[in-house]
Amino acid sequence: MKNLSSYLTEHYGKGYSFDNLKLMRKFYKIYKTDAIGETVFSQFNTILSLLLDVNFI
């Protein structure tokens, strides 16, 4: 991973230190199966639509 760190830093700039790559890998391993949720605004619109739907009440 140290070689990868050097390669990424050389080609893409800062942010790819060995420690950062370890943290990125850890983050991926923990959250790889989670889906990114909707934004709050779209969730609000969904809830509002349900509340305004006559069939829902």
MARZASE-804779 format. One record per residue: residue number from 1; chain; z, y, x of N, C-alpha, C in turn. Coordinates in nm, 3 decimals, decimal comma, always signed. Layout:
BEGIN
MIBA pos unit      nZ      nY      nX     caZ     caY     caX      cZ      cY      cX
MIBA NUM    A       Z       Y       X       Z       Y       X       Z       Y       X
...
END
This chain:
BEGIN
MIBA pos unit      nZ      nY      nX     caZ     caY     caX      cZ      cY      cX
MIBA   1    A  +0,000  -0,118  +0,083  +0,000  +0,000  +0,000  +0,000  +0,126  +0,088
MIBA   2    A  +0,046  +0,114  +0,209  +0,043  +0,230  +0,299  -0,102  +0,267  +0,332
MIBA   3    A  -0,187  +0,166  +0,349  -0,329  +0,194  +0,374  -0,394  +0,260  +0,253
MIBA   4    A  -0,359  +0,215  +0,134  -0,410  +0,275  +0,012  -0,365  +0,421  +0,002
MIBA   5    A  -0,241  +0,445  +0,035  -0,187  +0,581  +0,033  -0,268  +0,672  +0,125
MIBA   6    A  -0,293  +0,626  +0,244  -0,371  +0,706  +0,341  -0,512  +0,731  +0,289
MIBA   7    A  -0,575  +0,627  +0,235  -0,711  +0,639  +0,183  -0,718  +0,740  +0,068
MIBA   8    A  -0,629  +0,726  -0,030  -0,630  +0,815  -0,146  -0,600  +0,959  -0,107
MIBA   9    A  -0,506  +0,978  -0,016  -0,472  +1,113  +0,030  -0,590  +1,176  +0,102
MIBA  10    A  -0,660  +1,098  +0,182  -0,775  +1,149  +0,256  -0,889  +1,189  +0,160
MIBA  11    A  -0,911  +1,110  +0,057  -1,024  +1,134  -0,033  -0,991  +1,224  -0,152
MIBA  12    A  -0,865  +1,226  -0,197  -0,831  +1,300  -0,319  -0,722  +1,406  -0,300
MIBA  13    A  -0,665  +1,416  -0,183  -0,564  +1,519  -0,157  -0,423  +1,470  -0,181
MIBA  14    A  -0,334  +1,564  -0,198  -0,190  +1,534  -0,209  -0,158  +1,456  -0,337
MIBA  15    A  -0,040  +1,392  -0,334  +0,009  +1,324  -0,453  +0,005  +1,173  -0,445
MIBA  16    A  -0,047  +1,119  -0,336  -0,062  +0,975  -0,323  +0,021  +0,918  -0,208
MIBA  17    A  +0,141  +0,970  -0,192  +0,229  +0,917  -0,088  +0,268  +0,774  -0,123
MIBA  18    A  +0,319  +0,703  -0,025  +0,363  +0,565  -0,046  +0,467  +0,559  -0,157
MIBA  19    A  +0,563  +0,652  -0,156  +0,666  +0,655  -0,260  +0,607  +0,682  -0,398
MIBA  20    A  +0,511  +0,776  -0,405  +0,448  +0,805  -0,534  +0,371  +0,684  -0,587
MIBA  21    A  +0,302  +0,613  -0,500  +0,228  +0,494  -0,542  +0,324  +0,387  -0,594
MIBA  22    A  +0,439  +0,373  -0,531  +0,538  +0,277  -0,580  +0,585  +0,316  -0,720
MIBA  23    A  +0,609  +0,447  -0,741  +0,652  +0,494  -0,873  +0,542  +0,475  -0,978
MIBA  24    A  +0,417  +0,502  -0,940  +0,304  +0,482  -1,032  +0,293  +0,335  -1,072
MIBA  25    A  +0,309  +0,248  -0,974  +0,301  +0,103  -1,000  +0,413  +0,059  -1,093
MIBA  26    A  +0,533  +0,110  -1,068  +0,649  +0,076  -1,151  +0,626  +0,125  -1,294
MIBA  27    A  +0,577  +0,248  -1,309  +0,547  +0,304  -1,440  +0,446  +0,217  -1,514
MIBA  28    A  +0,340  +0,177  -1,444  +0,237  +0,093  -1,505  +0,295  -0,041  -1,551
MIBA  29    A  +0,375  -0,102  -1,466  +0,431  -0,232  -1,502  +0,521  -0,224  -1,625
MIBA  30    A  +0,592  -0,115  -1,640  +0,683  -0,098  -1,754  +0,606  -0,067  -1,882
MIBA  31    A  +0,507  +0,021  -1,874  +0,442  +0,073  -1,993  +0,299  +0,023  -2,016
MIBA  32    A  +0,253  -0,079  -1,945  +0,114  -0,121  -1,955  +0,075  -0,172  -2,094
MIBA  33    A  +0,169  -0,220  -2,172  +0,134  -0,271  -2,305  +0,158  -0,169  -2,416
MIBA  34    A  +0,219  -0,056  -2,384  +0,245  +0,047  -2,485  +0,118  +0,128  -2,512
MIBA  35    A  +0,098  +0,163  -2,636  -0,013  +0,250  -2,673  +0,038  +0,394  -2,679
MIBA  36    A  -0,049  +0,486  -2,647  -0,013  +0,626  -2,656  -0,014  +0,663  -2,803
MIBA  37    A  +0,094  +0,722  -2,849  +0,107  +0,755  -2,991  +0,027  +0,876  -3,031
MIBA  38    A  +0,023  +0,898  -3,160  -0,046  +1,015  -3,213  +0,032  +1,141  -3,176
MIBA  39    A  -0,037  +1,252  -3,182  +0,033  +1,378  -3,160  +0,121  +1,407  -3,281
MIBA  40    A  +0,217  +1,490  -3,264  +0,308  +1,526  -3,372  +0,230  +1,587  -3,488
MIBA  41    A  +0,132  +1,671  -3,457  +0,055  +1,737  -3,562  -0,019  +1,636  -3,649
MIBA  42    A  -0,085  +1,538  -3,587  -0,157  +1,439  -3,667  -0,060  +1,351  -3,745
MIBA  43    A  +0,058  +1,323  -3,690  +0,159  +1,249  -3,764  +0,204  +1,330  -3,885
MIBA  44    A  +0,222  +1,460  -3,867  +0,263  +1,546  -3,976  +0,158  +1,545  -4,087
MIBA  45    A  +0,031  +1,554  -4,048  -0,077  +1,551  -4,147  -0,078  +1,420  -4,224
MIBA  46    A  -0,053  +1,310  -4,157  -0,049  +1,179  -4,223  +0,065  +1,174  -4,323
MIBA  47    A  +0,180  +1,219  -4,284  +0,297  +1,219  -4,373  +0,273  +1,314  -4,490
MIBA  48    A  +0,219  +1,431  -4,461  +0,191  +1,528  -4,567  +0,092  +1,469  -4,667
MIBA  49    A  -0,012  +1,402  -4,618  -0,110  +1,339  -4,707  -0,043  +1,236  -4,797
MIBA  50    A  +0,047  +1,157  -4,741  +0,117  +1,057  -4,821  +0,206  +1,122  -4,926
MIBA  51    A  +0,272  +1,230  -4,887  +0,362  +1,297  -4,981  +0,286  +1,365  -5,095
MIBA  52    A  +0,164  +1,411  -5,066  +0,085  +1,479  -5,167  +0,005  +1,382  -5,255
MIBA  53    A  -0,006  +1,256  -5,210  -0,080  +1,156  -5,284  +0,000  +1,116  -5,409
MIBA  54    A  -0,060  +1,134  -5,526  +0,008  +1,104  -5,652  +0,046  +0,957  -5,661
MIBA  55    A  -0,036  +0,869  -5,606  -0,009  +0,724  -5,613  +0,109  +0,685  -5,527
MIBA  56    A  +0,142  +0,766  -5,428  +0,253  +0,735  -5,338  +0,387  +0,757  -5,406
MIBA  57    A  +0,395  +0,858  -5,491  +0,522  +0,896  -5,553  +0,559  +0,804  -5,667
END
